[in-house]
Amino acid sequence: MTDHLPGFTPRNERIKATLAADPELAADVAAGVAEMHAADRAHAMSLATIRKAAELTQVELAQRLGVTQGQVSRIENQRDALLSTLVDYLTAAGMQDIALTGTVAGQHVHVDLTNAA
């Protein structure tokens, strides 16, 4: 629909106008969007890779989780997930010793997630 109230410009049109006025900003936004899409693909690929390494189909993993194949597909393709969902997925795929590791203020931190779900 292109009919708008007088004096009202939809947000997406304002954003396009701002980007058109500043090509450098438009390039930065495009690069950021591309990075987000790449990260999304890497996340989805890594979950699917784990499932494939376990020699499981989405249907087989869904049966282990007690969900539908479509729900497994959504888990593999969504941008974020609850930690419990991720742990359940990894456990159903046969992963053991699930942990989160990182460095905080120069200190190595290891959080056991095996029983977090």
All heavy atoms as an XYZ file, in Angstrom:
863
protein
N       0.845     -1.166      0.000
C       0.000      0.000      0.000
C       0.895      1.235      0.000
O       1.794      1.358      0.810
C      -0.905     -0.004      1.232
C      -1.777      1.228      1.251
S      -2.499      1.647      2.839
C      -3.751      0.493      3.095
N       0.661      2.166     -0.903
C       1.484      3.364     -1.001
C       0.771      4.598     -0.489
O       1.346      5.670     -0.452
C       1.926      3.597     -2.457
O       0.761      3.696     -3.266
C       2.820      2.475     -2.936
N      -0.493      4.480     -0.109
C      -1.230      5.625      0.429
C      -0.844      5.815      1.893
O      -0.950      4.903      2.701
C      -2.745      5.398      0.327
C      -3.202      5.313     -1.120
O      -2.628      6.034     -1.947
O      -4.116      4.515     -1.390
N      -0.375      7.023      2.225
C       0.053      7.325      3.581
C      -0.708      8.544      4.070
O      -1.212      9.344      3.292
C       1.556      7.621      3.631
C       2.402      6.557      3.032
N       2.491      5.288      3.554
C       3.205      6.565      1.938
C       3.312      4.569      2.811
N       3.754      5.316      1.820
N      -0.753      8.670      5.371
C      -1.325      9.875      5.956
C      -0.462     11.065      5.567
O       0.760     10.940      5.451
C      -1.381      9.743      7.476
C      -2.291      8.656      8.023
C      -2.113      8.536      9.529
C      -3.738      8.961      7.689
N      -1.058     12.232      5.388
C      -0.265     13.410      5.044
C       0.814     13.661      6.106
O       0.556     13.598      7.299
C      -1.289     14.548      5.026
C      -2.604     13.879      4.822
C      -2.477     12.527      5.452
N       2.041     13.910      5.637
C       3.151     14.187      6.535
C       3.793     12.947      7.138
O       4.759     13.056      7.891
N       3.290     11.751      6.813
C       3.841     10.514      7.361
C       4.687      9.828      6.309
O       4.250      9.626      5.182
C       2.721      9.570      7.807
C       3.231      8.223      8.263
C       3.806      8.083      9.513
C       3.127      7.121      7.443
C       4.280      6.856      9.931
C       3.597      5.888      7.850
C       4.175      5.753      9.106
N       5.909      9.476      6.685
C       6.781      8.699      5.816
C       7.137      7.414      6.557
O       7.673      7.475      7.663
C       8.074      9.470      5.491
O       7.734     10.724      4.906
C       8.942      8.697      4.523
N       6.822      6.273      5.969
C       7.144      5.016      6.637
C       8.644      4.912      6.943
O       9.478      5.437      6.209
C       6.717      3.942      5.636
C       5.689      4.619      4.796
C       6.130      6.052      4.714
N       8.947      4.222      8.020
C      10.327      4.089      8.474
C      11.238      3.512      7.400
O      12.348      3.999      7.213
C      10.362      3.212      9.721
C      11.751      3.009     10.274
C      11.731      2.214     11.546
N      10.788      1.120     11.438
C      10.723      0.102     12.254
N      11.547      0.038     13.261
N       9.844     -0.855     12.102
N      10.795      2.469      6.685
C      11.667      1.876      5.672
C      11.992      2.873      4.556
O      13.088      2.865      4.010
C      11.088      0.579      5.115
C       9.745      0.752      4.459
O       9.043      1.731      4.717
N       9.360     -0.213      3.645
N      11.065      3.759      4.236
C      11.337      4.780      3.224
C      12.319      5.818      3.767
O      13.193      6.299      3.032
C      10.041      5.445      2.759
C       9.173      4.527      1.922
C       7.888      5.184      1.446
O       7.831      6.431      1.399
O       6.949      4.438      1.128
N      12.201      6.177      5.039
C      13.149      7.121      5.652
C      14.547      6.515      5.679
O      15.540      7.192      5.415
C      12.704      7.494      7.072
C      11.457      8.374      7.112
C      11.210      8.980      8.499
N      11.278      8.041      9.596
C      10.233      7.439     10.153
N       9.008      7.670      9.712
N      10.391      6.612     11.167
N      14.630      5.233      5.998
C      15.932      4.558      6.029
C      16.546      4.539      4.633
O      17.729      4.849      4.465
C      15.800      3.133      6.600
C      15.457      3.206      8.085
C      17.078      2.326      6.373
C      15.054      1.886      8.700
N      15.761      4.190      3.613
C      16.275      4.175      2.241
C      16.771      5.556      1.830
O      17.812      5.689      1.186
C      15.205      3.686      1.268
C      14.945      2.203      1.329
C      13.852      1.805      0.353
C      13.487      0.351      0.513
N      12.387     -0.041     -0.380
N      16.046      6.588      2.208
C      16.448      7.953      1.864
C      17.755      8.321      2.556
O      18.638      8.948      1.962
C      15.345      8.947      2.236
N      17.907      7.913      3.809
C      19.138      8.190      4.548
C      20.314      7.473      3.902
O      21.387      8.050      3.732
C      18.994      7.752      6.020
O      17.901      8.452      6.603
C      20.253      8.015      6.811
N      20.110      6.211      3.542
C      21.181      5.450      2.910
C      21.538      6.019      1.540
O      22.712      6.082      1.175
C      20.796      3.974      2.789
C      20.682      3.214      4.101
C      20.210      1.791      3.847
C      21.993      3.220      4.860
N      20.524      6.429      0.787
C      20.776      7.007     -0.539
C      21.571      8.303     -0.430
O      22.374      8.621     -1.309
C      19.455      7.253     -1.266
N      21.369      9.042      0.659
C      22.074     10.312      0.840
C      23.518     10.105      1.275
O      24.334     11.007      1.137
C      21.341     11.169      1.873
N      23.855      8.935      1.800
C      25.209      8.686      2.292
C      25.689      7.323      1.793
O      25.485      6.293      2.450
C      25.226      8.726      3.827
C      26.623      8.631      4.408
O      27.578      8.264      3.678
O      26.763      8.931      5.605
N      26.346      7.295      0.614
C      26.790      6.020      0.045
C      27.737      5.236      0.967
O      27.711      4.013      0.980
C      27.509      6.428     -1.241
C      27.020      7.797     -1.555
C      26.657      8.426     -0.246
N      28.549      5.937      1.749
C      29.463      5.246      2.667
C      28.671      4.510      3.752
O      28.969      3.361      4.084
C      30.430      6.237      3.302
C      31.513      5.560      4.132
C      32.547      6.554      4.639
O      32.830      7.544      3.960
O      33.054      6.300      5.751
N      27.643      5.159      4.275
C      26.777      4.527      5.265
C      26.056      3.333      4.646
O      25.958      2.269      5.260
C      25.755      5.527      5.818
C      24.742      4.987      6.821
C      25.430      4.405      8.050
C      23.761      6.089      7.227
N      25.587      3.498      3.421
C      24.901      2.400      2.734
C      25.838      1.208      2.570
O      25.432      0.057      2.771
C      24.383      2.870      1.375
N      27.093      1.468      2.247
C      28.065      0.390      2.080
C      28.331     -0.303      3.418
O      28.443     -1.532      3.481
C      29.364      0.932      1.492
N      28.432      0.490      4.491
C      28.645     -0.084      5.818
C      27.465     -0.960      6.234
O      27.652     -2.043      6.784
C      28.853      1.005      6.863
C      30.210      1.690      6.757
O      31.092      1.156      6.051
O      30.373      2.765      7.368
N      26.253     -0.488      5.979
C      25.057     -1.261      6.318
C      25.018     -2.550      5.504
O      24.760     -3.634      6.036
C      23.774     -0.427      6.103
C      22.531     -1.308      6.196
C      23.701      0.702      7.121
N      25.312     -2.460      4.218
C      25.316     -3.653      3.365
C      26.353     -4.662      3.844
O      26.100     -5.869      3.872
C      25.577     -3.259      1.911
N      27.527     -4.178      4.253
C      28.570     -5.073      4.754
C      28.114     -5.735      6.058
O      28.333     -6.936      6.253
C      29.869     -4.304      4.973
N      27.473     -4.963      6.928
C      26.971     -5.524      8.182
C      25.909     -6.583      7.951
O      25.913     -7.637      8.600
N      25.023     -6.321      7.015
C      23.976     -7.296      6.683
C      24.603     -8.566      6.115
O      24.213     -9.681      6.481
C      22.953     -6.681      5.697
C      22.031     -7.746      5.121
C      22.146     -5.591      6.394
N      25.598     -8.414      5.254
C      26.277     -9.579      4.674
C      26.975    -10.395      5.762
O      26.926    -11.633      5.743
C      27.280     -9.133      3.618
N      27.603     -9.720      6.728
C      28.261    -10.424      7.829
C      27.249    -11.194      8.668
O      27.517    -12.329      9.082
C      29.011     -9.435      8.722
C      30.290     -8.900      8.122
C      30.963     -7.882      9.019
O      30.829     -7.984     10.258
O      31.616     -6.978      8.476
N      26.093    -10.579      8.932
C      25.057    -11.263      9.719
C      24.557    -12.499      8.981
O      24.373    -13.558      9.594
C      23.899    -10.320     10.028
C      24.240     -9.262     11.032
S      22.842     -8.260     11.613
C      21.978     -7.862     10.128
N      24.350    -12.374      7.669
C      23.892    -13.533      6.896
C      24.945    -14.634      6.902
O      24.611    -15.816      7.017
C      23.535    -13.130      5.472
C      22.267    -12.342      5.366
N      21.064    -12.745      5.897
C      22.017    -11.154      4.780
C      20.134    -11.852      5.657
N      20.685    -10.865      4.985
N      26.215    -14.264      6.793
C      27.293    -15.259      6.825
C      27.334    -15.955      8.181
O      27.506    -17.178      8.256
C      28.631    -14.604      6.511
N      27.178    -15.200      9.259
C      27.167    -15.794     10.596
C      25.973    -16.726     10.760
O      26.099    -17.803     11.353
C      27.142    -14.699     11.660
N      24.829    -16.323     10.230
C      23.644    -17.181     10.291
C      23.891    -18.492      9.560
O      23.544    -19.560     10.051
C      22.427    -16.474      9.679
C      21.923    -15.326     10.528
O      22.329    -15.219     11.700
O      21.130    -14.525     10.007
N      24.500    -18.405      8.368
C      24.788    -19.614      7.593
C      25.787    -20.496      8.337
O      25.641    -21.713      8.379
C      25.314    -19.254      6.208
C      24.245    -18.813      5.238
C      24.776    -18.732      3.812
N      25.894    -17.811      3.676
C      25.782    -16.489      3.518
N      24.603    -15.941      3.471
N      26.852    -15.736      3.396
N      26.807    -19.897      8.942
C      27.812    -20.669      9.675
C      27.173    -21.389     10.855
O      27.466    -22.553     11.114
C      28.939    -19.761     10.148
N      26.270    -20.699     11.573
C      25.572    -21.320     12.699
C      24.736    -22.489     12.206
O      24.807    -23.589     12.758
C      24.697    -20.292     13.413
C      23.780    -20.890     14.426
N      24.219    -21.345     15.638
C      22.456    -21.130     14.391
C      23.197    -21.839     16.311
N      22.125    -21.713     15.588
N      23.952    -22.266     11.174
C      23.087    -23.324     10.641
C      23.926    -24.482     10.128
O      23.602    -25.641     10.354
C      22.190    -22.775      9.531
N      25.020    -24.158      9.451
C      25.880    -25.209      8.920
C      26.507    -26.015     10.055
O      26.629    -27.213      9.967
C      26.956    -24.616      8.021
C      26.425    -24.142      6.684
S      27.664    -23.310      5.684
C      28.957    -24.501      5.600
N      26.890    -25.349     11.134
C      27.552    -26.079     12.200
C      26.589    -27.046     12.895
O      26.987    -28.160     13.215
C      28.200    -25.129     13.198
O      27.232    -24.342     13.837
N      25.349    -26.640     13.132
C      24.388    -27.566     13.725
C      24.083    -28.712     12.770
O      24.067    -29.878     13.182
C      23.100    -26.834     14.115
C      23.192    -25.932     15.334
C      21.847    -25.268     15.600
C      23.663    -26.686     16.558
N      23.870    -28.391     11.512
C      23.618    -29.448     10.524
C      24.843    -30.339     10.380
O      24.711    -31.566     10.220
C      23.241    -28.826      9.177
N      26.031    -29.779     10.462
C      27.259    -30.565     10.358
C      27.376    -31.540     11.521
O      27.772    -32.693     11.342
C      28.490    -29.632     10.310
O      28.363    -28.776      9.175
C      29.779    -30.409     10.212
N      27.013    -31.078     12.720
C      27.032    -31.967     13.885
C      26.052    -33.113     13.678
O      26.366    -34.277     13.919
C      26.713    -31.183     15.167
C      27.867    -30.235     15.500
C      26.403    -32.121     16.334
C      27.539    -29.200     16.543
N      24.850    -32.781     13.213
C      23.835    -33.818     12.969
C      24.331    -34.809     11.925
O      24.214    -36.026     12.094
C      22.521    -33.170     12.510
C      21.449    -34.187     12.136
C      20.163    -33.536     11.694
N      20.306    -32.472     10.733
C      20.528    -32.643      9.420
N      20.672    -33.851      8.917
N      20.600    -31.594      8.617
N      24.931    -34.292     10.847
C      25.420    -35.170      9.774
C      26.598    -36.021     10.248
O      26.723    -37.182      9.854
C      25.799    -34.338      8.560
C      24.580    -33.743      7.867
C      24.968    -32.788      6.758
C      23.732    -32.113      6.175
N      24.079    -31.097      5.180
N      27.455    -35.436     11.103
C      28.578    -36.203     11.648
C      28.066    -37.368     12.493
O      28.705    -38.419     12.571
C      29.487    -35.303     12.471
N      26.910    -37.174     13.114
C      26.278    -38.236     13.903
C      25.516    -39.209     13.014
O      24.897    -40.151     13.512
C      25.336    -37.624     14.937
N      25.564    -38.944     11.712
C      24.878    -39.771     10.708
C      23.384    -39.855     10.983
O      22.779    -40.927     10.953
C      25.520    -41.156     10.615
C      26.976    -41.108     10.179
C      27.633    -42.473     10.068
O      27.037    -43.483     10.512
O      28.750    -42.517      9.521
N      22.808    -38.681     11.259
C      21.375    -38.589     11.507
C      20.724    -37.687     10.477
O      21.311    -36.689     10.059
C      21.108    -37.988     12.895
C      21.560    -38.797     14.103
C      21.478    -37.956     15.361
C      20.709    -40.046     14.228
N      19.505    -38.023     10.090
C      18.695    -37.129      9.265
C      17.932    -36.207     10.208
O      17.866    -36.444     11.425
C      17.688    -37.915      8.410
O      16.747    -38.552      9.284
C      18.373    -38.949      7.521
N      17.344    -35.169      9.651
C      16.507    -34.295     10.472
C      15.345    -35.084     11.069
O      14.965    -34.841     12.215
C      15.987    -33.113      9.650
C      17.032    -32.068      9.372
C      16.452    -30.859      8.659
O      15.372    -30.905      8.075
N      17.192    -29.764      8.706
N      14.797    -36.019     10.317
C      13.676    -36.826     10.809
C      14.120    -37.666     12.007
O      13.421    -37.740     13.028
C      13.098    -37.720      9.683
C      12.097    -38.724     10.231
C      12.463    -36.861      8.597
N      15.291    -38.290     11.906
C      15.786    -39.125     13.003
C      16.073    -38.288     14.253
O      15.729    -38.684     15.371
C      17.045    -39.877     12.572
C      16.772    -40.938     11.518
C      18.018    -41.467     10.837
O      19.022    -40.721     10.729
O      17.989    -42.635     10.406
N      16.678    -37.120     14.059
C      16.946    -36.254     15.196
C      15.639    -35.754     15.806
O      15.507    -35.683     17.030
C      17.839    -35.078     14.782
C      18.341    -34.216     15.939
C      19.251    -35.016     16.868
C      19.062    -33.000     15.425
N      14.677    -35.439     14.955
C      13.367    -34.997     15.443
C      12.725    -36.080     16.320
O      12.151    -35.773     17.367
C      12.456    -34.649     14.265
N      12.845    -37.336     15.905
C      12.286    -38.436     16.697
C      12.956    -38.508     18.066
O      12.285    -38.700     19.087
C      12.446    -39.762     15.956
C      11.542    -39.872     14.745
C      11.867    -41.082     13.870
O      12.933    -41.676     13.964
N      10.926    -41.431     12.998
N      14.269    -38.305     18.099
C      14.992    -38.335     19.374
C      14.571    -37.176     20.284
O      14.561    -37.322     21.502
C      16.499    -38.259     19.134
C      17.084    -39.509     18.531
C      18.585    -39.371     18.398
N      19.175    -40.590     17.860
C      20.469    -40.843     17.879
N      21.315    -39.966     18.398
N      20.931    -41.968     17.373
N      14.277    -36.031     19.668
C      13.873    -34.854     20.436
C      12.389    -34.848     20.780
O      11.950    -34.066     21.627
C      14.203    -33.575     19.650
C      15.674    -33.188     19.559
C      15.877    -32.101     18.531
C      16.169    -32.739     20.926
N      11.606    -35.669     20.075
C      10.162    -35.668     20.276
C       9.494    -34.463     19.644
O       8.503    -33.944     20.172
N      10.060    -33.999     18.520
C       9.510    -32.854     17.790
C       9.362    -33.238     16.323
O       9.676    -34.363     15.934
C      10.426    -31.602     17.926
C      10.577    -31.198     19.394
C      11.790    -31.831     17.296
N       8.906    -32.306     15.510
C       8.752    -32.574     14.088
C      10.049    -32.260     13.346
O      10.917    -31.534     13.848
C       7.633    -31.712     13.475
O       8.033    -30.336     13.533
C       6.314    -31.913     14.202
N      10.154    -32.788     12.136
C      11.314    -32.495     11.284
C      11.386    -31.001     11.015
O      12.479    -30.416     10.986
C      11.212    -33.283      9.968
C      12.309    -32.984      8.966
C      11.994    -31.781      8.081
O      10.846    -31.557      7.717
N      13.010    -31.022      7.737
N      10.249    -30.349     10.855
C      10.226    -28.908     10.612
C      10.826    -28.125     11.769
O      11.499    -27.110     11.571
N      10.585    -28.601     12.989
C      11.157    -27.922     14.155
C      12.684    -28.078     14.188
O      13.396    -27.143     14.549
C      10.522    -28.443     15.444
C       9.084    -27.963     15.611
C       8.395    -28.630     16.777
O       8.184    -29.831     16.776
N       8.050    -27.829     17.770
N      13.178    -29.233     13.788
C      14.637    -29.422     13.700
C      15.213    -28.475     12.656
O      16.234    -27.822     12.886
C      15.001    -30.892     13.381
C      16.483    -31.029     13.042
C      14.624    -31.797     14.547
N      14.550    -28.360     11.527
C      15.003    -27.437     10.489
C      15.049    -26.004     11.017
O      16.014    -25.274     10.772
C      14.082    -27.520      9.271
O      14.487    -26.595      8.289
N      14.020    -25.606     11.754
C      14.003    -24.244     12.324
C      15.143    -24.040     13.308
O      15.789    -22.994     13.318
C      12.650    -23.957     12.981
C      11.576    -23.591     11.965
C      10.317    -23.065     12.626
N       9.569    -24.103     13.351
C       8.793    -25.011     12.789
N       8.637    -25.026     11.477
N       8.157    -25.900     13.515
N      15.419    -25.040     14.146
C      16.531    -24.928     15.093
C      17.837    -24.728     14.330
O      18.659    -23.892     14.697
C      16.614    -26.173     16.004
C      15.417    -26.234     16.954
C      17.932    -26.190     16.787
C      15.275    -27.561     17.688
N      18.020    -25.499     13.268
C      19.258    -25.409     12.497
C      19.388    -24.086     11.752
O      20.506    -23.671     11.446
C      19.352    -26.570     11.500
C      19.566    -27.900     12.160
C      19.687    -29.062     11.199
O      19.438    -28.888      9.982
O      20.032    -30.160     11.666
N      18.298    -23.423     11.492
C      18.347    -22.207     10.687
C      18.049    -20.917     11.442
O      18.193    -19.842     10.873
C      17.390    -22.332      9.498
C      17.882    -23.344      8.503
O      18.925    -23.165      7.891
N      17.164    -24.445      8.362
N      17.655    -21.010     12.699
C      17.319    -19.784     13.421
C      18.588    -19.064     13.869
O      19.634    -19.659     14.024
C      16.399    -20.063     14.603
C      17.006    -20.877     15.717
C      15.964    -21.300     16.730
O      14.785    -21.406     16.422
N      16.391    -21.557     17.943
N      18.442    -17.763     14.068
C      19.584    -16.933     14.435
C      19.982    -17.074     15.890
O      21.127    -16.862     16.241
C      19.283    -15.466     14.135
C      19.210    -15.190     12.665
C      18.812    -13.799     12.294
N      18.839    -12.817     13.342
C      19.227    -11.568     13.185
N      19.624    -11.169     12.018
N      19.188    -10.722     14.183
N      19.042    -17.397     16.734
C      19.362    -17.594     18.140
C      18.458    -18.686     18.703
O      17.437    -19.019     18.133
C      19.239    -16.304     18.941
C      17.848    -15.678     18.855
O      16.921    -16.336     18.358
O      17.689    -14.539     19.289
N      18.889    -19.255     19.804
C      18.114    -20.325     20.422
C      18.330    -20.277     21.925
O      19.358    -19.780     22.401
C      18.554    -21.682     19.879
N      17.379    -20.790     22.645
C      17.559    -20.946     24.082
C      18.698    -21.930     24.324
O      18.877    -22.892     23.559
C      16.287    -21.479     24.733
C      15.076    -20.560     24.743
C      13.858    -21.307     25.273
C      15.359    -19.317     25.571
N      19.439    -21.707     25.363
C      20.535    -22.600     25.696
C      20.022    -24.022     25.896
O      20.635    -24.986     25.442
C      21.243    -22.098     26.957
C      22.508    -22.813     27.372
C      23.549    -22.810     26.258
C      23.075    -22.171     28.618
N      18.874    -24.160     26.536
C      18.315    -25.497     26.769
C      17.973    -26.187     25.454
O      18.174    -27.397     25.314
C      17.086    -25.412     27.669
O      16.097    -24.584     27.088
N      17.498    -25.426     24.463
C      17.191    -26.001     23.153
C      18.464    -26.503     22.486
O      18.507    -27.600     21.924
C      16.496    -24.962     22.244
O      15.293    -24.534     22.887
C      16.182    -25.528     20.878
N      19.517    -25.698     22.567
C      20.786    -26.084     21.965
C      21.357    -27.324     22.645
O      21.799    -28.262     21.973
C      21.778    -24.920     22.050
C      23.139    -25.139     21.415
C      23.011    -25.452     19.929
C      24.011    -23.912     21.621
N      21.311    -27.360     23.964
C      21.833    -28.518     24.690
C      21.008    -29.757     24.354
O      21.564    -30.836     24.113
C      21.869    -28.262     26.216
C      22.185    -29.541     26.990
C      22.892    -27.174     26.537
N      19.687    -29.629     24.303
C      18.831    -30.765     23.933
C      19.191    -31.272     22.533
O      19.300    -32.478     22.305
C      17.354    -30.375     23.966
C      16.813    -30.213     25.372
O      17.475    -30.645     26.338
O      15.709    -29.627     25.505
N      19.367    -30.347     21.586
C      19.717    -30.697     20.203
C      21.040    -31.466     20.190
O      21.144    -32.530     19.579
C      19.819    -29.424     19.355
C      20.213    -29.670     17.915
C      19.258    -29.692     16.910
C      21.539    -29.869     17.547
C      19.616    -29.910     15.589
C      21.895    -30.091     16.244
C      20.944    -30.114     15.266
O      21.298    -30.340     13.953
N      22.048    -30.908     20.848
C      23.374    -31.527     20.838
C      23.364    -32.885     21.524
O      23.999    -33.834     21.050
C      24.385    -30.595     21.500
C      24.617    -29.261     20.780
C      25.504    -28.353     21.617
C      25.186    -29.470     19.391
N      22.631    -32.999     22.620
C      22.515    -34.278     23.317
C      21.830    -35.311     22.438
O      22.277    -36.456     22.342
C      21.750    -34.103     24.646
O      22.453    -33.150     25.453
C      21.631    -35.413     25.396
N      20.753    -34.914     21.761
C      20.033    -35.828     20.868
C      20.915    -36.271     19.704
O      20.774    -37.383     19.194
C      18.760    -35.167     20.345
N      21.847    -35.418     19.306
C      22.775    -35.772     18.230
C      23.904    -36.667     18.734
O      24.727    -37.127     17.944
C      23.355    -34.508     17.595
N      23.937    -36.911     20.052
C      24.934    -37.812     20.611
C      26.153    -37.118     21.190
O      27.115    -37.784     21.583
N      26.129    -35.802     21.265
C      27.284    -35.086     21.808
C      27.357    -35.291     23.315
O      26.346    -35.315     24.002
C      27.187    -33.597     21.469
C      28.436    -32.817     21.840
S      28.387    -31.108     21.269
C      28.795    -31.323     19.543
N      28.569    -35.423     23.802
C      28.814    -35.594     25.234
C      29.736    -34.479     25.707
O      30.409    -33.827     24.912
C      29.456    -36.951     25.508
C      28.587    -38.106     25.070
C      29.327    -39.430     25.192
O      30.526    -39.486     25.388
N      28.577    -40.510     25.075
N      29.778    -34.278     26.997
C      30.670    -33.276     27.593
C      30.459    -31.902     26.964
O      31.415    -31.231     26.555
C      32.136    -33.697     27.482
C      32.400    -35.046     28.136
O      31.805    -35.300     29.206
O      33.181    -35.831     27.582
N      29.217    -31.470     26.890
C      28.871    -30.181     26.286
C      29.280    -29.074     27.247
O      28.923    -29.097     28.421
C      27.367    -30.112     25.976
C      26.976    -31.247     25.030
C      27.001    -28.759     25.388
C      25.483    -31.470     24.917
N      30.043    -28.103     26.732
C      30.545    -27.032     27.584
C      30.631    -25.735     26.808
O      30.698    -25.722     25.578
C      31.920    -27.405     28.132
N      30.637    -24.658     27.557
C      30.830    -23.323     27.021
C      32.151    -22.830     27.586
O      32.374    -22.891     28.795
C      29.679    -22.416     27.463
C      29.736    -20.957     27.086
C      29.608    -20.804     25.571
C      28.620    -20.199     27.784
N      33.041    -22.392     26.721
C      34.329    -21.898     27.189
C      34.579    -20.513     26.624
O      34.070    -20.153     25.565
C      35.489    -22.830     26.781
O      35.557    -22.885     25.362
C      35.316    -24.219     27.349
N      35.359    -19.755     27.344
C      35.699    -18.419     26.892
C      36.673    -17.775     27.857
O      37.070    -18.373     28.862
N      37.042    -16.561     27.543
C      37.964    -15.817     28.390
C      37.281    -14.552     28.867
O      36.721    -13.800     28.066
C      39.252    -15.476     27.611
O      39.822    -16.694     27.125
C      40.251    -14.766     28.495
N      37.306    -14.337     30.167
C      36.723    -13.150     30.775
C      37.804    -12.486     31.623
O      38.367    -13.128     32.518
C      35.498    -13.506     31.657
C      34.946    -12.279     32.338
C      34.428    -14.198     30.838
N      38.099    -11.232     31.316
C      39.111    -10.474     32.070
C      40.409    -11.258     32.186
O      41.030    -11.315     33.241
C      38.577    -10.087     33.447
N      40.787    -11.920     31.099
C      42.033    -12.664     31.072
C      41.970    -14.031     31.718
O      42.957    -14.758     31.731
N      40.816    -14.400     32.252
C      40.654    -15.697     32.916
C      39.888    -16.653     32.019
O      38.839    -16.305     31.481
C      39.891    -15.536     34.237
C      40.596    -14.669     35.255
C      41.876    -15.303     35.759
O      41.911    -16.505     36.040
N      42.928    -14.508     35.847
N      40.414    -17.862     31.862
C      39.721    -18.890     31.076
C      38.557    -19.432     31.907
O      38.740    -19.803     33.069
C      40.682    -20.020     30.705
C      40.056    -21.067     29.848
N      39.762    -20.865     28.530
C      39.637    -22.314     30.141
C      39.195    -21.948     28.036
N      39.110    -22.848     28.998
N      37.368    -19.447     31.319
C      36.170    -19.908     32.015
C      35.606    -21.113     31.270
O      35.512    -21.101     30.043
C      35.104    -18.781     32.073
C      33.841    -19.284     32.755
C      35.663    -17.560     32.786
N      35.229    -22.144     32.005
C      34.648    -23.359     31.447
C      33.346    -23.635     32.198
O      33.366    -23.803     33.417
C      35.626    -24.528     31.616
C      35.103    -25.839     31.137
N      35.320    -26.290     29.858
C      34.345    -26.779     31.752
C      34.737    -27.481     29.715
N      34.139    -27.787     30.849
N      32.229    -23.659     31.467
C      30.926    -23.912     32.086
C      30.385    -25.210     31.507
O      30.155    -25.318     30.299
C      29.933    -22.759     31.819
C      28.582    -23.047     32.444
C      30.496    -21.435     32.306
N      30.189    -26.197     32.366
C      29.653    -27.491     31.943
C      28.167    -27.337     31.664
O      27.411    -26.900     32.526
C      29.884    -28.523     33.039
C      29.389    -29.917     32.658
O      29.031    -30.135     31.492
O      29.376    -30.790     33.542
N      27.739    -27.670     30.461
C      26.334    -27.549     30.080
C      25.633    -28.886     29.953
O      24.465    -28.957     29.621
C      26.211    -26.796     28.745
C      26.775    -25.389     28.711
C      26.645    -24.810     27.309
C      26.084    -24.506     29.719
N      26.347    -29.954     30.230
C      25.796    -31.300     30.029
C      24.449    -31.480     30.726
O      23.544    -32.069     30.188
C      26.794    -32.365     30.490
O      28.018    -32.184     29.765
C      26.259    -33.751     30.213
N      24.306    -30.937     31.915
C      23.056    -31.099     32.661
C      22.255    -29.811     32.728
O      21.390    -29.657     33.583
C      23.358    -31.605     34.074
C      24.021    -32.968     34.059
O      23.559    -33.858     33.364
N      25.113    -33.102     34.773
N      22.537    -28.871     31.814
C      21.867    -27.567     31.855
C      20.438    -27.603     31.332
O      19.639    -26.755     31.667
C      22.678    -26.539     31.045
N      20.113    -28.582     30.514
C      18.783    -28.614     29.896
C      17.734    -29.107     30.869
O      17.964    -29.777     31.799
C      18.788    -29.490     28.654
